[in-house]
Amino acid sequence: MVGDVPSGEAQARRFGGGMGVSFFTHLGLFFVILFVLSLPVNRADPAARFEMPHDIVWIAQEGPGGGGGGGGNKMPDPPRKAELPGPQKITVPVAKPPKLQMPDPPKEMPKPEQQMNIPAQKMESGVQ
């Protein structure tokens, strides 16, 4: 045996142990998947879940309002139609918006700024 290199026998023993662990791990996973797939699945008709029960007797009774319409406020008349509000006795006057005035143009036009001239070149124009 030279340095840290294991002999052929040690390599074969280590390889055999790794193969055994891998084989049994895969075999276990196969059986777990097989078990999960063998579990019963409830594939009942979805509409059957929402059927009314047949063993309940429904008794016809008058609602809490007594009779007639109006909902829970015990009013036999239907609700009134919505009405638009009429002219109010007290109103707030609307203020007129102020007139917008354009500012006077400047008498002298500003001089355009002088452009900078620097000795620069683009990167692609570099010397190869």
N, C-alpha and C positions, 0 to 999 in steps of 0.2 A: 504494500500500500504506500503510495507516494503522496505526501501532502494531505489535502482535504478531499481527494477524489476517492469515493467509496469503491470497494471491489465489486466485481460482477455479481457475486452472491448477494451482497447487501443491496445492490440496485434491484435485483430480481425480487427480493423479499419486500422491499419498499413498494415496488410496482404492484406486486400481488395484493398487498394490503390495501392500497388505494383503489385497485380494481374491485375488491370485495366490498368496500364501503360504498363505492359508486353504484355497484349492482344492487345492493340491498336498499339504498336510498331511492333509486329509480323504481324498484319493485314496490316499495312502500307507497310512493306517490301514485303508481298505477292503481293499486288497490284502493287508495283514498278516492281517486277520480271515479273508479268503478262503483264504489259505495255511493257517492253523491249522485251519480247518474241512475242508480237503481232505486232511489227514493221516490215514493209516489208523488205525482204531480196532480194538483186539483185542477182539472180542465173542465169544470162544470160550465154550463151555459151562463154567460154573464147576465143575461136577462132573468135567469131563474133566481138570482140573488135578490132581486128587487120586487118579487111578487108579494102581493098582500097576503097576510096570514089567513088561512081558511078557518081557524078555530076561534076567531073573534067575532062577536056580534055587535054591529054598529046600531045604536039607538038614535032615532031622529029626535032632536030636541031643538027648541027655539034658542036663538042666539042670545047673548047677554044684553042686546039692545031692546029686547021686548018684541018687537015686530017692526017691519018696515025697514027703511034704509037709514043712512046717516052714519053708519059705523058705530064706534064706541061712545059717541057723545050723546046718545039717546035722542037724537032729533029725527023725526019721521020724514022731514022734508029733505030733498036732495041739496047738496051744497050750492050756494049762490055762484053766479058767474062772476069772474073778476071784472072790476070796474076801473076805468082809467081815472086818475085824480083830476078834479076840475080846477078852475082858477083858485089860487090860494089868496087869503086875505092879506097875508104878509109875504112879500117877495123880496128877494135881494136883487137889486139892479146889477146888470153885467157891466163892468167897466170896459170902455172902448180901449183897444190896444193902442199904444203910442205909435206914431208914424216913424218908420225907419228912415233914417237919412244916410245917404252915402257919404263917406268922407271925401273931402276934396283931394284931387290927385296932387301929388307933389309937383312943385314948380320946376325943380331940376331933377332930371333923371340921374340916379346914381351911376357912377362909372363902373363898367364891368371889371371884376377883379382880374389881375394879371395871372395867367396860368403859369404854373411852375414848370420849368424845363430841367429835368434831372437826367444825368447820363445813366440810364438803366436799360436793360434788355430783358426780353423774355427768357425763361429757363430753356426752352427748346432751341434757342439760337446759340447755345453754348458751343464751345469748341470741342470737337470729338478727338 
